[in-house]
Amino acid sequence: METDDSARTDRAPSLADLARDAWSLTADRPRTLLGIAGPPGAGKSTFARALVEAVGEGAAYLPLDGFHLSNDQLERLALTARKGSEPSFDVRGYVALLTRVLDDTGHDIYVPDYDRTLHGPVSARHRVPPSARLVVTEGNYLACDLPGWRDARRLMGECWYVRAPAEVRQLRLIERKLAGGRTADGAAAWVATNDGPNGDLVEKSRERCDRIVSTIGMDMFNYRP
């Protein structure tokens, strides 16, 4: 297991390098899952989508956020103030879809997502087509040593951990909450009492990942192979 990108080469791998490494996971199987884990605000979603674009036609995107419980269910479970925490996801539903993605390679598979405008999950936003041999799935808790998440981790060919400095993550998270309509004080409080503890839990899963990736300074936009 690698502990740092720079341990292998004199430079950090580029997006093109990582895309080649990701595609190599499909060499001996019809389809494989690559997990992208990491704490809130690390850049997992941006990185995963850029990786899929870099790989091209043979890759598809599957975010964990589509399995976030609805606001009604969060209220029922008294988890409204802990939205985004580990128990606020339907991990069994997520594992069921990952299993189907690996087993059913002959049909379109539709994938839910989370809508930050609606503040809730939406169905069938993404699609895994039969041509997809690499499915990149990303989310905070993919490598956590917890019930349900262990099952998800076992289905993945590899799981990579995205890291970013704490101050960068905090700035991104506050900006996200401000964009979602919270006040400055409300955004700071949410990050301190919810995203912070969530990130602490995710950090403990780092050693269960196969590779650690830093996206700071990586050009993940307008990628051209």
N, C-alpha and C positions, 0 to 999 in steps of 0.2 A: 504494500500500500504506500502510495506517495504522500509525503507530508508537505511538499512545497513544489511549485512549478519549476522554480529556478534550480532545484536540485538536479534536474535532468539536463538542462542546457544552460548556455551562457546568457540566454534571454528568455523572458517569459513567452509562452506560446501565443501566437496570434490567433485571431478567430479562424483563419484558414487552417492553421495547424490543428486546432481543436475540432473543427469540422471533419478533418481527415481522420482524426483519432476516433471521433464518435462514429463515423461511417464504418470504420474497421470492426466495430462490434457486431456488425451484421454478417461477417464473413462466413460463419458456419451455421447460420440459422435463417429461416425465412423472414423473421421479424424479431426485433429486440427492443426493449425499453431502456432508455437512458434517463435516470432520475437526476434532477437538478435541485438540490436542497440548499438551505441557508436561512439566516435570520431575516426578519422583516426589513425591507429597505436595502437589501444587499444587491439587488439588481437581477434577481433570478428570472423574472418574466421577460425582461428586455434581453437578457443573455439567451434564454431558451428560444425565443422567437428569432433572434439573429442567427442562432445556430441552425435552426430549421431552414431559414432562408439560405444560409451558406451551403448547406448540404444539397438543397434543391428538391427536385420532384420526388425523391425517394424518402422524404422525411415528413413527419406530421407533428403537430403540437397538441398536448393534452394537459391543461392546467388543473391542479388540485382545487383551485378556488371555485370551480363549478360545483363542488360538493360541499360548499358552505351551507349550513342549515339556514332556512328562511328566517326572517325576523319573527314570524309567528312562532316557529319552533324554538327559537332562542328565548323568547318571552316565556313560553311554556316551561322551559328548562331552567329559567332564572339565569340565563347566560348573556343577556343583553349587554351588560357592562363588560363582558369578556368576549365580545365578538372578535373572531379571528384566533381565539385560543384553540388549543388542541382538541378539547371536547366539542367544539362548535362545528366540527366537520363530520360528514357521513363517511367515516373511513371504510366501513364495510361496502358501501356502494362504490367507493373509489376502487377498492380491491376487486370487486366484481367486474368493473369496466376494464381494469388492467388485464384481468384474466381473459376477458372476451377479446380484447385487442390482440393478445398473443394467440388465442385459439381460432379466431374467425378472421382469416386473412383474405377471404374471398368476397366480402361485402363491405359497403360503406358503413362506418361506425360513427355515429354522431356524438359529439362531446359537449357537455355544458361548460359554462364559464360564469364569472362573477361580473356584474355590471356596476361600475362605480357611480353611475348616474342614478340608477334605480336602487342602489344599495342592497342588492340581493342577487341570487343566482338566476341565470337564464339558461334555457335548454338549447341544445343543438347549435351552438354558435360555431363550433369547429367540427371538422370532419377528418377521420382517418380513412383514406381511400385504400383499396386493395393494393395499390402500387407502393404504399408506404412500407419500407422495410425497417426504418428507424423511427420510433415514436419517442419524442422528447417530452417528458412529463416533469412539471416543476411545482414546488410547494415547500412551505416551511418545514413540515414534519416528516418528510419522506424517509429519513434515516433514523428516526427516533426509535429507541428500544422500548416500545410500548405496545400494548395489545392492538392488533389491527395494522399498525404501521410496520411491525415486523413482517407481516404477511406481504405487504406492499413491497417492502425492500427486497424480499426473496425473489420477487418476480422480475426485478431489474437486472439487466446485464451488468451495468455499473451504475453507481450513484456518485455524482460530483458535488462538491460543496463550494458554493460561491461566498467569498468573504469580501468585506468592505470595512473600512475604519468606522468605529462607533459614531464619530461625529458626522461622517458622511451619511450614514444610515439615519441618524436622528434628523438631520436636515431634510432628507428625502421624505421621511415619514410625516414630519410636521407640514411640509408643503402639500403632501397628499391629503392630509386632514383639512387643511385650509381650503384646498380645491373642492373638498366634499361638503363644505359649508360650515365647518366649525370655526369658532372664534380663535384668536391666537392663544388665549389662556386655555380654552377647551382642547385645542390641538396638542399643546404641550402636556396637559394633564393626561390625555388619552395615551400619548406615547410613553409617558412615565409609568402609568399604572397598568397598561395592557400590552402594548408592543414591546416594552422593555422586558417584562417577565417572559413573554413568548420567545423573545430572542435568546434569553438566558437558557431556556429549555432546549432550543434548537442547537445552541453552541455545544451542548453535551453530546450531540449526535455526530459531531464532526469526525471523530475517530472511526465511525462506522462507514465513512465515505471512501471511495477509491482514489479520489483526486481532489485537490484544493485549487480552485481557480480564482484569481483576482481579476475583476473586469475594469478596475481603475486604469484609465489611460487606453483601454482597448477601444478601437473604432468599431462599434457594433451597429452603426447606422449607415445606410446606403452602401452596404457591403456589395462588392463585386468580386466574383471568383477570378 
